[in-house]
Amino acid sequence: MQPENLFELDKMIPLNWTHLYDHKPLIRTLEKYVDYNKLKPDPSNSTRLILTAVNVLNSRALTFDSRTQQIKPKHILGTSAYPLYNFPWLEIEIEVYAWNGGLFSNTPLREVLDASPILDKINFW
């Protein structure tokens, strides 16, 4: 099989691959086990999920907080996308691409502490 152009030939060289794995099976698993309705923005909801990632284009931290935004599979996957794990970055919003938050901060401790002035928090790592 002869490639039609150099771009197709370039994709056939493993050294040029940016990732090996696909997120689709993990998305199906998340949709099966995660109740996203419980993660809808609601100040009265005691369940809160805070995730962090890194914006690939500007190296700034991204924080996803179920108190202020609807958490979706792409937010969860954006926190685990990492080139050394062979997962591609994810487009979270238009031209906002996320990678694992460990590239910036290993744990979202700062975000959790800043999220609420309440001193007695229960945090799970």
Secondary structure, DSSP 4 states (H G I P E B T S, - for coil): ---SSHHHHHHT-GGG-S-S--SHHHHHHHHHH--GGGGS--TT-S---EEEEEETTT--EEEEETTTS---HHHHHHTT--GGGT---EEEETTEEEEEGGGT-SS-HHHHHHH-S-S------
